[in-house]
């Protein structure tokens, strides 16, 4: 997008016209078909005053009296600037019609004895005045010693071939020195308040460097901006004027500036956070930056959950990612954890013992659907869209998913004969297996799953388990006689256990 983009201040447009009173020019027939443009502030905004002061400085150099600011003339200038701002957005605009009939001479206050009109496009007051000074017709009009009164109007088109340029109309006239409909020239003591951006620029006292664009109007909800060497100033009626710089500004740009989910800045950048960090609040959230984490967005209900932990000072620290999609919802990663969001389970935090294993498997597991919950022997579990993570001091954190998890659930989870998982799923022999404190669970696509535990499990483990000669079990334990005799079949043998005999048959 073009909003707030830096422009080269040396660019100029050589269509600068000066017409005397009485020159006839037709208005553009296409003007009514072009969207209206938002007019710039007249009289006292900084751009207008700088231009007016530069014109008078040039007049003083040649011995002409400075112009007196005439608001009624300025209104005539502004009306025509508004018209041209819309008309010149049409690529077919005829510059032969850039002046109105008699260049507007019949619209200024009556009683003038001399009248001229200058029109120019450029990016700064100095560039506009320099162009007029280097054009004989414009220069003569601007410096004519007969001139007593002047008024200026301008707009900044927001689209079309001159988007971002200042389109300025300067009308000049002569009235008898003893009378005339004049008003005092604008000055710091008599002018109306400056624009919010100009006031903010004065407050930051050069911290952004030199301006590299004019004040540009017509943004969403009545906003405006001005670019500087080291950043920009952004204004909206709802938020006021604020600084936009550095990495935080770059990320805001990536989200579409004021047209994106964040809207306008609601504060300046605030530094001094933990670890040398900074933040800036926006209408729709915030952007956080630290040397360790970089700049990342914080918005919506995920931001609310992060706030409840203490922002960057809490257990999660700074965000280290943007908000991203996962199975069942969205998530955001932080220095100390992950917050997931889903419509069904709301926001859940994954942290501590669960974090590393979740990050390895988040693409499969999806959002968390429960908080971390304490269970026996100092353990924890947390449920996810497609499974769970289990932790115990004896076994660490392990993944529990799919058909293997279903079999483990049937045994009573960690309270059953198998206890906690001591590994994740391991591929072997065309299937997978998972080890537990008390045995194994195996799964084959064609025959499903089985678990091995107890005495048979001990023999199976000694024979190499699922990767040994026996292969995977093909049945559960079954009785082979009274007195507790049992057996279990495998791909390549049988294990028997009991008073009548214990051993492996291949």
Beta strands, then each sheet from edge to edge (+ up, - down):
strand 1: 17-20
strand 2: 68-69
strand 3: 114-122
strand 4: 149-155
strand 5: 166-174
strand 6: 216-219
strand 7: 223-228
strand 8: 231-236
strand 9: 240-244
strand 10: 270-273
strand 11: 277-282
strand 12: 285-290
strand 13: 294-298
strand 14: 324-326
strand 15: 329-334
strand 16: 337-342
strand 17: 346-351
strand 18: 373-375
strand 19: 379-384
strand 20: 387-392
strand 21: 396-400
strand 22: 426-428
strand 23: 431-436
strand 24: 439-444
strand 25: 448-453
strand 26: 478-481
strand 27: 485-490
strand 28: 493-497
strand 29: 503-505
sheet 1: 1+ 3- 5+ 4- 2-
sheet 2: 6+ 7- 8+ 9-
sheet 3: 10+ 11- 12+ 13-
sheet 4: 14+ 15- 16+ 17-
sheet 5: 18+ 19- 20+ 21-
sheet 6: 22+ 23- 24+ 25-
sheet 7: 26+ 27- 28+ 29-
end
